[in-house]
Amino acid sequence: RLLTSRTAPREQPVAPFLYYFPCQRWLAVEEDDGQIIRELVPVDEAFVKKDSENEGQSLATLGLEQKAKSTTYTVKVKTGDKKNAGTDANVFITLYGSKDDTGIVSLKASKTNKNKFERGKVDEFTVESVDIGDLKKIKIGHDNKGNSTGWFLEWVELDAPSLGQCLKFPCGRWLDKSEDDGAVERIIFPAELQTTEYIPFVPYEITVYTSDIFGAGTDADVFIVLYGSNGICTQQKSLCLNKREQRMYFERNSVNQFIVELEDVGDIIEKIRIGHKGGGLNSGWHLDRVTIRRLLPNGK
C-alpha cells in the first residue's frame, strides 16, 4: 500500500531477504558421487557472482509477480459412481467470493486423469484468481455438447493454501437435460462441517540456475524442500506442473524462476533439499545455484 498523497511521504516497501544456495555439482547417477538429491545451506551474498543481478528481468518476471499476488485454488471434482454418470461435455466453474467472482473458468486440463469426468473418478485442476475475498459459493455446469453429456456431480472441493482453507461443496445431483430438474448448471454452497482450516501457506520466489557445462540440463521432475529453524520443513514440492514444463525448464545455462506456495517455515531458511526423481533419457543435472525469497502473501 503506497501512499500517493502529495503531502504524505511515499512508503518504501521492505525487500524480503534473499537467500543464496550455491551447489556447482552434478545431480546425476553417472556423475560425481551418483546422488540425485543434495542438501544446500545458505551463504553470504558476497560469495555469489554479481553478474546475476539483472538476469531474468523480463515479461516473464512480471507474470510471476502477478502470480505471487493471486490466490491459487486446487479444485477437485468427483463424478458420481452411477451408470452414465460421466460426461464428455465441456465443464466450467465460477467462484463467488465476498468481494468479487472469478468469471467463467473452463476446467480443461485434469492433473489426475487423461479422460476427465469419468464415472467414480476425481479430477484435479488449478484455478488462479485475484483476491475475491471469502469464498461463498460456486457455480458449476457444462455446455451440453458431445455424445454423452449428462453428468452426475458428487462434490467439488476447493483448497486455497494461501488462505489456509479447504472447503467441500456437496452436490449429489444430475446436471442433465433429461434427468432431475433438467438443469445443466448448479449453484452449490460449502458444507460448514466439512471445512478445514490450517495455517496459510506463503509464496516463495525460487530461482534456479543451471550450469553452463556440457549436458548440464535435465528433463527430470525437479523438487525442493525448505527447512526453517526448530525442525520445521515444507512438503516436497515439484517445481514443474507437468512434463511439458520439465522439457522447457532446467536447460543448460538457464535461469528459471518459480513462485511456489509452501508451508511457512518462518523468517530463517536454514537449508534446502533439492533433487529430481531420475528416469528418462536426460535426467542428469548440473546445478549451479538456487536463490530463494520469502514473499509477503497477497501484498500484506
C-alpha positions in Angstrom: 0.0 0.0 0.0 1.9 3.0 -1.2 0.8 6.5 -0.1 0.1 8.7 -3.1 -0.9 11.9 -1.4 1.2 15.0 -2.3 1.8 15.8 1.4 2.4 12.3 2.7 5.8 10.6 2.3 6.0 7.6 0.0 6.1 4.4 1.9 9.1 2.2 0.8 8.2 -1.5 0.6 10.6 -3.6 2.6 12.6 -6.0 0.3 12.3 -9.6 1.7 15.6 -11.3 2.5 17.2 -13.2 -0.4 19.0 -16.5 0.4 21.8 -17.9 -1.8 22.4 -21.6 -2.0 25.4 -22.5 -4.1 25.7 -26.0 -5.4 28.0 -26.3 -8.5 27.7 -30.1 -8.5 26.1 -32.9 -10.5 22.8 -34.4 -9.5 23.3 -37.5 -11.7 23.6 -41.2 -11.2 26.5 -41.4 -13.6 28.5 -38.4 -12.4 30.2 -37.1 -9.2 29.1 -39.3 -6.2 26.0 -40.6 -8.0 23.5 -38.7 -5.8 20.4 -37.0 -7.4 19.4 -35.1 -4.2 21.5 -32.6 -2.4 21.1 -30.6 0.8 22.4 -27.0 0.5 23.0 -24.4 3.1 22.8 -20.6 2.5 26.0 -18.5 2.1 26.7 -14.8 2.4 25.7 -12.8 -0.7 29.4 -11.7 -1.2 30.3 -15.3 -2.3 27.8 -15.2 -5.2 28.7 -13.8 -8.6 27.3 -10.3 -9.2 26.5 -10.9 -12.8 23.2 -12.4 -11.9 21.6 -9.2 -10.5 19.7 -8.2 -13.6 19.1 -11.7 -15.1 15.6 -12.7 -15.8 14.1 -9.3 -15.5 11.6 -9.8 -18.3 7.9 -10.0 -19.0 8.0 -13.5 -17.5 9.2 -11.9 -14.2 6.2 -9.5 -14.3 3.9 -12.5 -14.8 5.4 -14.2 -11.8 4.9 -11.1 -9.7 1.2 -11.2 -10.7 1.1 -14.9 -9.8 2.5 -14.1 -6.3 -0.4 -11.7 -5.7 -3.0 -14.2 -6.9 -4.8 -16.9 -5.0 -4.3 -20.4 -6.3 -7.1 -22.9 -5.8 -6.7 -26.6 -6.2 -10.1 -27.7 -7.5 -11.1 -31.4 -7.1 -14.2 -32.6 -8.8 -15.8 -36.0 -8.0 -18.1 -37.6 -10.6 -20.6 -40.0 -9.1 -20.4 -43.7 -9.2 -23.6 -44.3 -11.2 -24.5 -45.6 -14.6 -23.8 -43.0 -17.3 -22.6 -40.5 -14.6 -19.6 -39.3 -16.7 -19.7 -36.5 -19.2 -17.9 -35.6 -22.5 -19.3 -32.0 -22.4 -17.1 -29.0 -21.6 -17.3 -28.3 -17.9 -16.9 -24.8 -16.4 -16.8 -23.3 -12.9 -17.3 -19.8 -11.4 -16.1 -19.0 -7.8 -18.0 -16.3 -5.9 -16.4 -14.5 -3.0 -17.4 -11.7 -0.7 -15.5 -9.1 -2.8 -15.7 -10.5 -6.4 -16.0 -13.5 -8.6 -13.6 -15.3 -11.0 -15.8 -15.2 -14.0 -16.3 -18.4 -16.0 -13.3 -20.7 -15.9 -13.1 -23.8 -18.1 -11.9 -27.0 -16.4 -9.8 -28.3 -19.3 -6.6 -29.9 -18.1 -7.1 -32.6 -15.4 -4.0 -33.4 -13.4 -5.2 -36.8 -12.5 -7.0 -38.3 -15.5 -6.4 -38.1 -19.2 -10.0 -38.7 -19.9 -11.8 -36.4 -17.4 -15.2 -36.5 -15.7 -15.5 -40.3 -15.9 -17.7 -42.4 -13.6 -16.4 -42.6 -10.0 -13.2 -40.6 -10.7 -11.8 -37.5 -9.0 -10.3 -34.9 -11.4 -7.9 -32.2 -10.1 -7.5 -28.7 -11.7 -5.7 -25.5 -10.8 -7.5 -22.1 -10.8 -5.8 -18.8 -10.2 -7.7 -15.6 -9.4 -7.2 -12.2 -8.0 -8.4 -11.7 -4.4 -12.2 -12.5 -4.4 -12.5 -12.4 -0.6 -14.1 -15.2 1.4 -15.4 -17.9 -0.8 -19.3 -18.0 -0.5 -20.5 -20.3 -3.3 -19.6 -21.8 -6.7 -21.5 -22.3 -10.0 -20.5 -25.4 -12.0 -22.0 -26.6 -15.2 -21.4 -27.8 -18.7 -22.2 -26.8 -22.3 -24.3 -29.9 -23.1 -22.1 -30.6 -26.2 -20.8 -34.0 -27.2 -22.1 -37.6 -27.4 -22.6 -38.3 -23.7 -23.4 -35.0 -22.0 -25.4 -35.9 -18.8 -23.3 -35.7 -15.7 -23.8 -36.8 -12.1 -21.7 -34.5 -9.9 -21.0 -35.9 -6.4 -19.0 -33.0 -4.9 -16.4 -30.2 -5.5 -13.5 -29.5 -3.2 -11.6 -26.2 -3.2 -8.2 -25.9 -1.4 -6.6 -22.5 -1.2 -3.2 -22.9 0.5 -2.5 -19.2 0.7 -5.8 -18.7 2.6 -5.3 -21.8 4.8 -8.7 -23.1 3.9 -10.2 -26.2 2.2 -13.9 -26.2 1.5 -16.2 -29.1 0.4 -19.2 -28.3 -1.8 -21.6 -31.3 -1.8 -23.9 -31.7 -4.9 -25.1 -35.3 -5.4 -27.3 -34.4 -8.4 -27.6 -34.7 -12.1 -26.6 -31.9 -14.5 -28.6 -33.4 -17.4 -31.4 -32.1 -19.6 -33.2 -35.4 -19.2 -32.7 -36.1 -15.5 -33.7 -34.4 -12.2 -34.9 -30.8 -13.0 -33.2 -30.7 -16.4 -30.6 -28.1 -15.3 -27.0 -28.4 -16.7 -25.5 -25.9 -14.2 -25.9 -25.6 -10.4 -25.0 -23.2 -7.7 -23.7 -25.0 -4.7 -22.6 -23.9 -1.2 -19.8 -25.1 1.1 -20.7 -27.6 3.9 -19.7 -25.9 7.1 -18.8 -29.1 8.9 -16.5 -30.2 6.1 -14.5 -27.0 6.0 -10.8 -27.5 7.1 -8.8 -24.5 8.4 -5.0 -24.6 8.6 -2.0 -22.3 8.8 -1.9 -20.4 5.5 0.9 -21.2 3.0 3.1 -18.3 1.8 4.6 -17.7 -1.7 8.3 -18.2 -2.1 10.2 -16.9 -5.2 12.6 -19.7 -6.1 15.2 -19.0 -8.8 17.2 -22.0 -10.2 20.5 -21.5 -12.1 21.5 -24.5 -14.3 25.3 -24.6 -15.0 26.9 -23.8 -18.4 28.7 -27.1 -19.0 28.0 -29.9 -21.5 25.0 -32.0 -20.6 24.0 -29.8 -17.6 20.3 -29.6 -18.4 17.7 -32.1 -17.2 14.2 -33.2 -18.2 13.6 -34.9 -14.9 11.0 -33.9 -12.3 12.9 -31.4 -10.0 11.6 -30.9 -6.5 12.5 -28.9 -3.4 12.0 -28.9 0.4 12.7 -25.9 2.6 13.8 -26.2 6.2 13.4 -23.5 8.8 14.6 -23.4 12.4 13.4 -25.9 15.1 13.0 -28.7 12.5 10.1 -27.0 10.6 10.0 -28.0 7.0 7.8 -27.8 3.9 6.3 -30.7 2.0 8.3 -31.9 -1.0 7.2 -29.8 -3.9 7.8 -30.3 -7.7 8.7 -27.1 -9.4 7.1 -28.1 -12.7 3.4 -28.6 -13.1 3.7 -31.2 -15.9 6.0 -33.0 -18.3 5.9 -30.1 -20.9 7.3 -27.7 -18.3 10.0 -30.3 -17.4 11.1 -30.3 -21.0 11.1 -26.5 -21.2 13.0 -25.7 -17.9 16.4 -26.5 -16.5 18.2 -26.2 -19.8 22.0 -25.7 -19.9 22.9 -22.1 -18.8 19.3 -21.2 -18.0 17.7 -19.2 -15.2 14.2 -20.4 -14.2 12.1 -18.6 -11.7 9.1 -20.1 -9.9 6.5 -18.8 -7.4 5.7 -21.7 -5.1 3.2 -21.7 -2.3 4.6 -23.7 0.6 4.2 -24.0 4.4 5.7 -21.0 6.1 9.0 -22.1 7.6 9.5 -18.7 9.3 11.9 -15.8 8.8 15.0 -18.1 8.6 15.7 -20.7 6.0 18.4 -23.0 7.4 18.8 -25.3 4.4 17.1 -26.7 1.4 16.8 -30.1 -0.1 16.7 -30.1 -3.9 16.8 -33.0 -6.3 15.0 -34.8 -9.0 13.2 -38.2 -9.5 15.6 -39.5 -12.2 14.3 -41.6 -15.1 14.1 -40.6 -18.8 16.9 -40.0 -21.3 18.2 -36.7 -20.0 17.9 -36.8 -16.2 21.4 -35.9 -15.1 21.6 -32.3 -14.0 24.4 -29.9 -13.1 23.0 -27.3 -10.7 24.9 -24.1 -10.2 22.9 -22.4 -7.5 19.5 -21.6 -6.1 18.2 -18.3 -4.7 15.0 -18.1 -2.5 13.0 -15.1 -1.4 10.0 -15.4 1.0 7.3 -13.1 -0.3 4.6 -11.4 1.6 1.3 -13.1 0.9 -1.3 -11.1 -1.1 0.7 -7.9 -0.8 0.1 -7.7 3.0 
